[in-house]
Amino acid sequence: MKKMLCLQDVSGVSEVDLAERLRIITGWKACRTEECERRFEIDGEEAVLRCRETELQPPVKNSELRLIAKEGIVIMAAKLLPLREMTVVYTSKELTKLSTVIEKLCCRMSLIIAEPDLKQRLAQENGTYDFRKLPAYKNGSLQAMAVCHLPWQIYVVSKAWQQFLQQPEEKVFVRQLRVKLRRLRSTLSFFKPVLQKNSTVAWQNTLRQQGEILSRLRELDVALMTCEKIKLQAAASGGKLTVPTQVEELLQKLRVEETACLQKADLSIMTKTLAQFSIWLHERPLASNLADKKIRKFISRRLNEWSEKLETIDRKYPDFHNMLELHQIRIKIKRFRYALQTLPEVPRDSNLLRRLKRLQDMLGFLHDDFINAKLVQCFLEDAGNVQLRYEAGLFAGWERAKAEAAVEMLPQLWEDFCGALNAWRKANL
């Protein structure tokens, strides 16, 4: 069966003919070129694709690999969208050759991976994509998971890496990338029992490492936002509150240094990694005895398992004053929330989601307060700078009373959440 992997050129360079560039990089030859115009409908609106399409093939006999270059525009809703991409058509028999081609392309061009079906891609970008309408989903088997639930999230993460690496100073891109990575990791973890174990664990570790690259930057961003809050409160107090100017300057310096390190992160590495993850998924890596099981039954059973574990997790982590234990609870809570919000098969419950968000927000606030205090610990130990030590103490203790009150509220929030979760589980699973 032929499969497709789409790579978008995001270099912003359009002066060089794409097909010619691919010919030089790969050594493949063009076997077909044609001007194309295709019309289709997206969410009730007509879209028009106009492009030059060139097919290239490797200079070896009996290879089914093909590279299709498309260069042109998409006209939709009175907007012109540039199109400059290549689709690799491959079969399972030539995965090694496929990896070699991807390596060559990613090393020489700025690429991200994208949905090969243009109509589906535009629906994803419009927020109206529903993979339950795809033929692959229709029979309801677990095999649909590998090509329906996960690939679109890979494309979103690939795009988010490009945005972040282009503008690492933009705090919003750091946050968005982290959220999209966590959502992808949560979905992979959810379906882990039906996937090949060793490969799945390896991919979990790879995706976790991508997230860890960003963790230090996110911590500094949270600390700088705290500085902004203190400055606003100081202004409102009429100068009665000290602004931690030196702390903010040092944190800004640390962020600049961290950003400089992250700029060394290579888009080509991220794209190659995500491309290989996508290829692995499209090989349908399910455990052999589960391939024909029904997806809805699995989702219901898996959600029931996660729910039961959540309801009793406070037995494993009973000390709500221990920030490290609370962080473990927070991780499980976030993972569960992403599953609820990402899987369209899951029954929605506004009461459960509201209580879940309140609990997650409270745990997030306590974690940020804990990390803020750790960040400025070295400033508190600077014996030669009295003003810095004073500011660091102010910064670390600024929301201490609020944090202590939040810890006292946690048992009730936890009880409310568990009650709502238990009621939802009994009604829906």
MISE-414891 format. One record per residue (C-alpha): residue in one letter; x, y, z. Coordinates in pm, 1 decimal, always signed. Each point is the difference from the previous one (the first is absolute). Layout:
% MISE-414891
res->A&px->X&py->Y&pz->Z
...
% end
This chain:
% MISE-414891
res->M&px->+0.0&py->+0.0&pz->+0.0
res->K&px->+133.2&py->+342.5&pz->-94.6
res->K&px->+36.6&py->+259.3&pz->+275.9
res->M&px->+85.4&py->+368.8&pz->+0.2
res->L&px->+211.5&py->+237.4&pz->+205.1
res->C&px->-31.4&py->+371.4&pz->-72.2
res->L&px->+279.4&py->+252.5&pz->+67.3
res->Q&px->-64.7&py->+374.2&pz->-23.7
res->D&px->+274.4&py->+244.2&pz->-93.0
res->V&px->-12.1&py->+277.8&pz->+263.2
res->S&px->+320.5&py->+177.9&pz->-102.0
res->G&px->-193.9&py->+285.7&pz->-157.2
res->V&px->+217.1&py->-29.5&pz->-311.8
res->S&px->-208.4&py->-37.6&pz->-315.6
res->E&px->+238.5&py->+127.6&pz->-268.7
res->V&px->+155.9&py->-343.8&pz->-53.2
res->D&px->-207.6&py->-257.8&pz->-187.9
res->L&px->-98.9&py->-263.1&pz->+256.3
res->A&px->+15.5&py->-298.8&pz->-235.5
res->E&px->+347.2&py->+99.3&pz->-117.7
res->R&px->+113.8&py->+41.3&pz->+360.1
res->L&px->-125.9&py->-348.0&pz->+84.3
res->R&px->+170.8&py->-144.8&pz->-307.5
res->I&px->+334.1&py->+146.2&pz->+109.6
res->I&px->-35.8&py->-117.1&pz->+361.0
res->T&px->-119.3&py->-353.4&pz->-70.2
res->G&px->+149.4&py->-75.9&pz->-339.2
res->W&px->-343.3&py->-117.2&pz->-113.4
res->K&px->-138.8&py->+78.7&pz->-345.6
res->A&px->-326.6&py->+165.5&pz->-97.8
res->C&px->-236.2&py->-236.2&pz->-180.4
res->R&px->-312.3&py->+216.5&pz->-15.2
res->T&px->-85.1&py->+370.7&pz->+23.2
res->E&px->-343.7&py->+152.1&pz->-35.8
res->E&px->-194.0&py->+313.4&pz->+87.0
res->C&px->-288.8&py->-86.5&pz->+231.6
res->E&px->-321.8&py->+171.4&pz->+105.1
res->R&px->-223.6&py->-176.2&pz->+250.7
res->R&px->-316.1&py->+123.0&pz->+168.0
res->F&px->-138.4&py->-133.2&pz->+325.7
res->E&px->-215.8&py->+112.1&pz->+290.7
res->I&px->+114.1&py->+78.1&pz->+354.7
res->D&px->-270.5&py->+65.3&pz->+258.6
res->G&px->-245.0&py->+117.1&pz->-265.0
res->E&px->+250.6&py->+227.0&pz->-176.1
res->E&px->+161.6&py->-68.9&pz->-334.3
res->A&px->+378.3&py->-30.5&pz->-9.8
res->V&px->+213.8&py->-5.8&pz->-313.4
res->L&px->+345.1&py->-154.9&pz->-31.0
res->R&px->+221.5&py->+125.2&pz->-283.7
res->C&px->+344.7&py->-147.9&pz->-16.3
res->R&px->+273.3&py->-155.8&pz->-205.8
res->E&px->+37.3&py->-365.5&pz->+91.3
res->T&px->+319.9&py->-186.9&pz->-79.3
res->E&px->+56.8&py->-367.4&pz->+70.6
res->L&px->+354.9&py->-121.3&pz->+58.9
res->Q&px->+123.9&py->-356.6&pz->+24.3
res->P&px->+330.3&py->-152.7&pz->+113.1
res->P&px->+248.2&py->-108.8&pz->-268.2
res->V&px->-33.2&py->-368.1&pz->+92.5
res->K&px->-217.6&py->-272.1&pz->-140.5
res->N&px->-301.7&py->-146.2&pz->+177.1
res->S&px->-25.6&py->+274.3&pz->+263.2
res->E&px->-350.3&py->+110.6&pz->+91.9
res->L&px->+124.2&py->+312.5&pz->+177.4
res->R&px->-124.3&py->+323.5&pz->-151.4
res->L&px->+44.2&py->+365.6&pz->+87.8
res->I&px->-278.8&py->+234.8&pz->-107.6
res->A&px->+85.4&py->+371.3&pz->+11.9
res->K&px->-282.7&py->+252.1&pz->+8.6
res->E&px->+54.6&py->+372.2&pz->-35.9
res->G&px->-281.8&py->+250.5&pz->-32.8
res->I&px->-287.4&py->+156.6&pz->+195.9
res->V&px->-325.8&py->-89.5&pz->+169.6
res->I&px->-284.4&py->+251.3&pz->-33.3
res->M&px->-250.2&py->-20.0&pz->+283.5
res->A&px->-233.4&py->+255.4&pz->+160.1
res->A&px->+155.5&py->+284.3&pz->-201.7
res->K&px->+346.2&py->-95.6&pz->+129.6
res->L&px->+306.7&py->-114.7&pz->-190.1
res->L&px->+193.2&py->-272.2&pz->+180.3
res->P&px->+344.2&py->-86.8&pz->-139.6
res->L&px->+66.4&py->-367.1&pz->-64.8
res->R&px->+353.9&py->-140.8&pz->-15.9
res->E&px->+25.2&py->-359.8&pz->+107.3
res->M&px->+107.7&py->-351.1&pz->-91.6
res->T&px->-175.0&py->-330.4&pz->+61.3
res->V&px->+200.6&py->-319.5&pz->+26.2
res->V&px->-198.2&py->-300.2&pz->-120.8
res->Y&px->+135.3&py->-324.8&pz->+143.8
res->T&px->-77.6&py->-357.8&pz->+97.2
res->S&px->+97.8&py->-200.4&pz->+306.6
res->K&px->+265.0&py->-183.3&pz->-203.0
res->E&px->+216.2&py->+311.7&pz->-45.3
res->L&px->+9.5&py->+159.0&pz->+345.6
res->T&px->+381.2&py->+12.9&pz->+11.1
res->K&px->+15.4&py->+185.9&pz->-332.4
res->L&px->-280.1&py->+226.0&pz->+122.9
res->S&px->+203.3&py->+93.8&pz->+308.8
res->T&px->+299.0&py->+84.6&pz->-219.0
res->V&px->-209.6&py->+233.7&pz->-215.7
res->I&px->-148.1&py->+173.9&pz->+305.1
res->E&px->+348.7&py->+45.0&pz->+144.8
res->K&px->+124.8&py->+164.1&pz->-320.7
res->L&px->-299.8&py->+230.4&pz->-32.3
res->C&px->-5.0&py->+111.9&pz->+363.7
res->C&px->+373.0&py->+70.5&pz->+4.3
res->R&px->-19.2&py->+226.9&pz->-305.6
res->M&px->-339.5&py->+169.2&pz->+45.2
res->S&px->-215.7&py->+156.1&pz->+275.6
res->L&px->-287.2&py->-246.6&pz->+19.9
res->I&px->-289.6&py->-101.0&pz->+221.5
res->I&px->-231.8&py->-294.8&pz->-43.5
res->A&px->-364.6&py->+56.9&pz->-92.5
res->E&px->-319.5&py->-184.5&pz->-83.5
res->P&px->+41.6&py->-138.1&pz->-355.5
res->D&px->-369.6&py->+48.3&pz->-81.2
res->L&px->-39.6&py->+373.2&pz->-66.8
res->K&px->-371.0&py->-0.2&pz->+73.9
res->Q&px->+52.9&py->-161.9&pz->+338.2
res->R&px->+292.3&py->+234.0&pz->+73.6
res->L&px->-208.5&py->+311.8&pz->-62.0
res->A&px->-275.5&py->-141.4&pz->+221.0
res->Q&px->+259.4&py->-57.1&pz->+275.0
res->E&px->+119.8&py->+359.5&pz->-30.2
res->N&px->-361.8&py->+123.8&pz->+11.3
res->G&px->-68.8&py->-203.1&pz->+313.5
res->T&px->-275.9&py->-202.6&pz->-169.3
res->Y&px->+190.0&py->-325.4&pz->-58.1
res->D&px->-185.5&py->-314.7&pz->+109.9
res->F&px->+191.4&py->-321.1&pz->-64.4
res->R&px->-310.6&py->-204.7&pz->+81.4
res->K&px->-115.3&py->+75.5&pz->-354.5
res->L&px->+308.4&py->-164.8&pz->-153.2
res->P&px->-31.1&py->-340.6&pz->-170.5
res->A&px->+272.2&py->-135.8&pz->+230.8
res->Y&px->-223.0&py->+66.6&pz->+300.8
res->K&px->-321.6&py->-140.9&pz->-140.8
res->N&px->+43.2&py->-363.7&pz->+103.6
res->G&px->+63.7&py->+104.4&pz->+360.2
res->S&px->+304.3&py->-222.5&pz->+54.0
res->L&px->+299.7&py->+93.5&pz->+211.2
res->Q&px->+210.7&py->+21.6&pz->-316.4
res->A&px->-162.9&py->+338.7&pz->-62.1
res->M&px->+182.2&py->+143.6&pz->+300.8
res->A&px->+339.9&py->-4.3&pz->-171.2
res->V&px->-118.2&py->+202.0&pz->-300.0
res->C&px->-280.5&py->+208.2&pz->+153.8
res->H&px->+64.9&py->+97.5&pz->+363.2
res->L&px->+374.5&py->+69.4&pz->-9.2
res->P&px->+122.2&py->+126.4&pz->-343.5
res->W&px->-184.9&py->+333.3&pz->+2.2
res->Q&px->+160.9&py->+79.1&pz->+336.0
res->I&px->+344.7&py->-72.1&pz->-144.1
res->Y&px->-62.8&py->+254.7&pz->-276.0
res->V&px->-106.0&py->+258.2&pz->+260.5
res->V&px->+315.7&py->-60.5&pz->+206.0
res->S&px->+222.1&py->+26.0&pz->-309.5
res->K&px->-152.0&py->+338.8&pz->-88.0
res->A&px->+35.2&py->+116.1&pz->+361.9
res->W&px->+373.0&py->-87.2&pz->+0.3
res->Q&px->+46.9&py->+213.8&pz->-311.4
res->Q&px->-181.2&py->+297.7&pz->+157.3
res->F&px->+195.6&py->-27.7&pz->+322.8
res->L&px->+342.7&py->-36.5&pz->-161.2
res->Q&px->-69.5&py->+300.4&pz->-222.1
res->Q&px->-97.7&py->+216.7&pz->+300.1
res->P&px->+124.7&py->-159.1&pz->+324.7
res->E&px->-33.8&py->+332.1&pz->+178.7
res->E&px->-380.3&py->-19.7&pz->-35.3
res->K&px->-131.8&py->-151.3&pz->+323.9
res->V&px->-327.5&py->-106.8&pz->-162.1
res->F&px->+181.6&py->-233.2&pz->-242.4
res->V&px->+179.6&py->-172.9&pz->+289.2
res->R&px->-327.2&py->-60.8&pz->+180.8
res->Q&px->-188.0&py->-115.9&pz->-311.6
res->L&px->+274.2&py->-242.1&pz->-100.4
res->R&px->+13.2&py->-151.7&pz->+348.0
res->V&px->-377.6&py->-47.2&pz->+7.8
res->K&px->-4.9&py->-165.5&pz->-344.6
res->L&px->+285.9&py->-231.5&pz->+92.3
res->R&px->-170.7&py->-99.4&pz->+325.6
res->R&px->-326.3&py->-67.0&pz->-183.2
res->L&px->+178.1&py->-225.0&pz->-249.2
res->R&px->+183.9&py->-181.1&pz->+278.7
res->S&px->-324.9&py->-45.9&pz->+192.6
res->T&px->-172.1&py->-157.7&pz->-300.7
res->L&px->+294.5&py->-232.2&pz->-63.8
res->S&px->-1.8&py->-101.5&pz->+367.3
res->F&px->-374.3&py->-61.8&pz->-17.5
res->F&px->+36.2&py->-247.1&pz->-288.1
res->K&px->+322.7&py->-155.5&pz->+129.8
res->P&px->-158.2&py->-335.0&pz->+104.0
res->V&px->-94.4&py->-83.4&pz->-359.1
res->L&px->+328.5&py->+105.4&pz->-160.3
res->Q&px->+326.2&py->-189.9&pz->-29.5
res->K&px->+148.1&py->+51.0&pz->+345.5
res->N&px->+372.0&py->+60.2&pz->-60.7
res->S&px->-47.8&py->+239.4&pz->-292.4
res->T&px->-271.5&py->+192.0&pz->+184.9
res->V&px->+217.9&py->+48.7&pz->+307.2
res->A&px->+284.0&py->+123.0&pz->-222.6
res->W&px->-231.2&py->+254.9&pz->-166.1
res->Q&px->-133.9&py->+111.7&pz->+338.0
res->N&px->+356.2&py->+71.7&pz->+110.8
res->T&px->+80.2&py->+186.0&pz->-322.4
res->L&px->-305.4&py->+225.3&pz->+32.7
res->R&px->+69.5&py->+56.2&pz->+369.6
res->Q&px->+350.6&py->+117.6&pz->-87.4
res->Q&px->-143.6&py->+252.0&pz->-247.4
res->G&px->-214.5&py->+141.6&pz->+279.9
res->E&px->+287.1&py->+12.4&pz->+247.0
res->I&px->+195.9&py->+223.8&pz->-237.8
res->L&px->-260.4&py->+269.5&pz->+68.3
res->S&px->-56.7&py->-44.7&pz->+374.1
res->R&px->+269.9&py->+240.9&pz->+122.0
res->L&px->-121.2&py->+272.8&pz->-236.5
res->R&px->-357.4&py->-40.9&pz->+118.7
res->E&px->+110.1&py->+25.0&pz->+364.9
res->L&px->+179.8&py->+328.2&pz->-71.6
res->D&px->-304.6&py->+134.7&pz->-183.7
res->V&px->-221.2&py->-76.6&pz->+301.0
res->A&px->+247.8&py->+174.4&pz->+231.8
res->L&px->+9.3&py->+308.0&pz->-223.8
res->M&px->-379.9&py->+9.3&pz->-4.7
res->T&px->+12.8&py->+1.0&pz->+379.2
res->C&px->+232.0&py->+302.7&pz->-16.8
res->E&px->-257.4&py->+175.6&pz->-218.2
res->K&px->-275.0&py->-71.6&pz->+253.9
res->I&px->+215.0&py->+139.8&pz->+282.1
res->K&px->+69.1&py->+315.8&pz->-203.9
res->L&px->-371.3&py->+51.2&pz->-60.6
res->Q&px->-76.3&py->-43.6&pz->+368.1
res->A&px->+287.4&py->+232.7&pz->+91.0
res->A&px->-140.0&py->+267.9&pz->-230.5
res->A&px->-342.9&py->-40.5&pz->+155.0
res->S&px->+148.7&py->+30.8&pz->+349.9
res->G&px->+144.1&py->+342.3&pz->-77.4
res->G&px->+360.9&py->-110.4&pz->+46.3
res->K&px->-49.0&py->-178.7&pz->+333.1
res->L&px->+102.1&py->-332.8&pz->-153.5
res->T&px->+354.3&py->-58.4&pz->-121.6
res->V&px->+40.3&py->-102.7&pz->-363.9
res->P&px->+252.6&py->-287.5&pz->-35.7
res->T&px->+194.7&py->+178.3&pz->-273.9
res->Q&px->+326.4&py->-189.0&pz->+43.2
res->V&px->-179.0&py->-335.5&pz->+12.3
res->E&px->-184.8&py->+80.9&pz->-320.4
res->E&px->+320.7&py->+108.8&pz->-175.9
res->L&px->+175.9&py->-324.5&pz->+97.3
res->L&px->-297.3&py->-210.0&pz->-109.1
res->Q&px->-9.3&py->+183.6&pz->-333.4
res->K&px->+369.1&py->-71.0&pz->-45.6
res->L&px->-55.9&py->-369.4&pz->+75.0
res->R&px->-281.8&py->-11.1&pz->-254.8
res->V&px->+216.2&py->+158.6&pz->-269.4
res->E&px->+270.9&py->-258.4&pz->+70.0
res->E&px->-253.4&py->-286.3&pz->-9.1
res->T&px->-150.1&py->+131.6&pz->-324.7
res->A&px->+346.5&py->+15.6&pz->-156.5
res->C&px->+55.4&py->-365.6&pz->+93.1
res->L&px->-338.1&py->-100.6&pz->-141.6
res->Q&px->+68.6&py->+176.2&pz->-327.7
res->K&px->+255.6&py->-273.6&pz->-56.2
res->A&px->-293.8&py->-243.6&pz->-5.7
res->D&px->-33.7&py->-103.7&pz->-361.0
res->L&px->-335.1&py->-4.2&pz->-179.2
res->S&px->+134.7&py->-273.7&pz->-224.4
res->I&px->+54.5&py->-229.0&pz->+300.9
res->M&px->-352.0&py->+62.2&pz->+131.0
res->T&px->-152.4&py->-56.4&pz->-344.0
res->K&px->+196.9&py->-320.8&pz->-62.5
res->T&px->-104.6&py->-132.8&pz->+340.8
res->L&px->-367.3&py->+77.7&pz->-50.8
res->A&px->+10.6&py->-137.0&pz->-355.1
res->Q&px->+137.6&py->-331.1&pz->+128.0
res->F&px->-268.3&py->-6.5&pz->+270.1
res->S&px->-267.5&py->+54.2&pz->-266.4
res->I&px->+145.5&py->-276.2&pz->-220.2
res->W&px->+4.4&py->-237.3&pz->+298.1
res->L&px->-366.7&py->+71.4&pz->+72.2
res->H&px->-105.6&py->-52.4&pz->-360.2
res->E&px->+152.2&py->-347.5&pz->+17.5
res->R&px->-288.6&py->-74.2&pz->+242.8
res->P&px->+223.4&py->-121.3&pz->+287.6
res->L&px->-277.7&py->-167.9&pz->+197.4
res->A&px->+39.9&py->-308.0&pz->+212.5
res->S&px->-110.3&py->-285.2&pz->-227.9
res->N&px->-280.4&py->-125.5&pz->+223.4
res->L&px->-164.5&py->+342.9&pz->+23.1
res->A&px->-6.3&py->+125.5&pz->-358.8
res->D&px->-368.0&py->-84.2&pz->-58.6
res->K&px->-135.2&py->+105.2&pz->+339.3
res->K&px->-248.8&py->+286.1&pz->+8.8
res->I&px->+141.7&py->+342.1&pz->+79.6
res->R&px->-296.0&py->+127.6&pz->+201.4
res->K&px->+12.4&py->-297.8&pz->+235.9
res->F&px->+371.0&py->+51.5&pz->+53.8
res->I&px->-41.7&py->+374.6&pz->+66.5
res->S&px->-276.5&py->-65.3&pz->+252.6
res->R&px->+204.9&py->-266.7&pz->+179.3
res->R&px->+316.9&py->+211.8&pz->-2.1
res->L&px->-178.9&py->+308.1&pz->+133.6
res->N&px->-149.5&py->-211.1&pz->+275.7
res->E&px->+351.8&py->-118.0&pz->+96.0
res->W&px->+137.2&py->+355.2&pz->+3.0
res->S&px->-298.7&py->+126.6&pz->+199.3
res->E&px->+31.7&py->-269.8&pz->+266.2
res->K&px->+372.2&py->+72.0&pz->+38.5
res->L&px->-64.0&py->+372.8&pz->+32.5
res->E&px->-264.7&py->-49.9&pz->+267.7
res->T&px->+252.0&py->-185.8&pz->+217.0
res->I&px->+322.6&py->+183.8&pz->-89.6
res->D&px->-11.4&py->+195.3&pz->+327.2
res->R&px->+75.9&py->-329.0&pz->+177.5
res->K&px->+329.0&py->-20.0&pz->-188.7
res->Y&px->+70.8&py->+372.5&pz->+48.7
res->P&px->-180.9&py->+85.9&pz->+326.1
res->D&px->+199.4&py->+306.5&pz->+105.4
res->F&px->-154.8&py->+309.3&pz->-161.7
res->H&px->+274.1&py->+211.3&pz->+159.4
res->N&px->+268.7&py->-186.5&pz->-194.4
res->M&px->+53.0&py->+188.5&pz->-326.8
res->L&px->+175.5&py->-291.3&pz->-169.2
res->E&px->-295.8&py->-229.7&pz->+72.1
res->L&px->-245.0&py->+267.3&pz->-115.4
res->H&px->+194.8&py->+29.8&pz->-323.1
res->Q&px->-52.3&py->-371.4&pz->-68.3
res->I&px->-374.0&py->+42.1&pz->+57.9
res->R&px->+3.2&py->+304.3&pz->-228.2
res->I&px->+161.4&py->-199.5&pz->-282.3
res->K&px->-270.3&py->-268.9&pz->+20.0
res->I&px->-276.2&py->+261.2&pz->+15.9
res->K&px->+129.1&py->+180.3&pz->-308.8
res->R&px->+34.5&py->-325.6&pz->-191.2
res->F&px->-359.3&py->-94.5&pz->+82.6
res->R&px->-131.0&py->+342.8&pz->-101.2
res->Y&px->+179.6&py->-12.9&pz->-336.3
res->A&px->-154.6&py->-342.2&pz->-65.9
res->L&px->-348.8&py->+128.8&pz->+79.7
res->Q&px->+41.3&py->+301.2&pz->-225.9
res->T&px->+180.3&py->-172.6&pz->-287.9
res->L&px->-194.3&py->-322.4&pz->-52.5
res->P&px->-331.3&py->+79.7&pz->-176.9
res->E&px->-146.1&py->-333.0&pz->+115.0
res->V&px->+9.6&py->+111.9&pz->+363.6
res->P&px->-331.7&py->+126.3&pz->+146.1
res->R&px->+39.4&py->+365.0&pz->+100.6
res->D&px->-108.7&py->+113.6&pz->+345.5
res->S&px->+25.4&py->+370.1&pz->+82.0
res->N&px->-19.9&py->-62.0&pz->+375.7
res->L&px->+293.3&py->-243.6&pz->-6.6
res->L&px->+210.1&py->+219.9&pz->-229.6
res->R&px->-65.9&py->+306.0&pz->+216.3
res->R&px->+111.1&py->-177.0&pz->+318.6
res->L&px->+294.4&py->-154.6&pz->-181.7
res->K&px->+115.5&py->+341.7&pz->-122.0
res->R&px->-32.8&py->+155.2&pz->+348.5
res->L&px->+210.6&py->-277.2&pz->+149.0
res->Q&px->+259.9&py->+18.3&pz->-279.4
res->D&px->+23.1&py->+379.8&pz->+29.0
res->M&px->+54.8&py->-23.2&pz->+374.8
res->L&px->+268.5&py->-266.4&pz->-38.4
res->G&px->+160.4&py->+208.5&pz->-276.6
res->F&px->+7.9&py->+309.3&pz->+221.9
res->L&px->+166.1&py->-193.3&pz->+283.6
res->H&px->+255.2&py->-149.8&pz->-239.4
res->D&px->+86.7&py->+343.4&pz->-143.2
res->D&px->+41.9&py->+144.9&pz->+349.2
res->F&px->+228.5&py->-289.5&pz->+93.4
res->I&px->+211.7&py->+38.7&pz->-316.3
res->N&px->+21.1&py->+379.1&pz->+42.3
res->A&px->+147.1&py->-46.7&pz->+346.9
res->K&px->+256.2&py->-250.3&pz->-133.1
res->L&px->+98.0&py->+234.2&pz->-285.4
res->V&px->+100.7&py->+283.2&pz->+231.8
res->Q&px->+162.7&py->-218.0&pz->+266.7
res->C&px->+345.1&py->+85.0&pz->-133.9
res->F&px->-84.1&py->+373.1&pz->+23.4
res->L&px->-87.6&py->-43.0&pz->+369.2
res->E&px->+346.5&py->-143.9&pz->+56.2
res->D&px->+182.2&py->+299.6&pz->-154.9
res->A&px->+164.5&py->+137.2&pz->+312.9
res->G&px->+151.7&py->+296.0&pz->-182.1
res->N&px->-325.1&py->+151.9&pz->-126.5
res->V&px->-238.0&py->+93.2&pz->+281.2
res->Q&px->-256.4&py->+157.8&pz->-234.2
res->L&px->-12.8&py->-311.5&pz->-220.5
res->R&px->-48.1&py->-223.7&pz->+304.6
res->Y&px->-283.6&py->+222.9&pz->+116.7
res->E&px->-167.7&py->-0.8&pz->-340.6
res->A&px->+41.6&py->-376.4&pz->-35.5
res->G&px->-163.4&py->-51.1&pz->+338.7
res->L&px->-285.8&py->+226.7&pz->-104.1
res->F&px->-39.3&py->-184.1&pz->-330.6
res->A&px->+11.4&py->-348.3&pz->+157.4
res->G&px->-251.1&py->+90.1&pz->+269.0
res->W&px->-226.6&py->+227.0&pz->-204.3
res->E&px->-280.4&py->-255.2&pz->-32.4
res->R&px->+98.2&py->-218.2&pz->+295.6
res->A&px->-317.3&py->+75.8&pz->+196.0
res->K&px->-212.2&py->-71.1&pz->-307.0
res->A&px->+188.0&py->-326.9&pz->-57.2
res->E&px->-50.5&py->-107.7&pz->+362.5
res->A&px->-372.3&py->+73.3&pz->-31.7
res->A&px->-12.3&py->-196.4&pz->-325.4
res->V&px->+155.3&py->-304.5&pz->+168.8
res->E&px->-270.5&py->+13.1&pz->+265.3
res->M&px->-267.7&py->+10.8&pz->-272.0
res->L&px->+139.6&py->-298.3&pz->-191.1
res->P&px->-169.3&py->-280.2&pz->+198.5
res->Q&px->-343.6&py->+148.7&pz->-69.2
res->L&px->+78.9&py->+62.2&pz->-368.2
res->W&px->+128.0&py->-356.1&pz->-27.8
res->E&px->-313.0&py->-140.5&pz->+164.0
res->D&px->-225.3&py->+204.4&pz->-232.3
res->F&px->+191.7&py->-118.7&pz->-305.8
res->C&px->-3.4&py->-365.8&pz->+103.1
res->G&px->-374.5&py->+18.5&pz->+63.2
res->A&px->-63.6&py->+146.1&pz->-345.2
res->L&px->+239.0&py->-251.0&pz->-160.0
res->N&px->-168.3&py->-296.2&pz->+169.6
res->A&px->-346.5&py->+118.4&pz->-108.8
res->W&px->+118.6&py->+54.9&pz->-360.0
res->R&px->+169.7&py->-339.2&pz->-12.6
res->K&px->-309.2&py->-185.1&pz->+121.8
res->A&px->-223.3&py->+185.4&pz->-243.3
res->N&px->+219.2&py->-32.2&pz->-310.2
res->L&px->+244.9&py->-290.0&pz->+24.0
% end
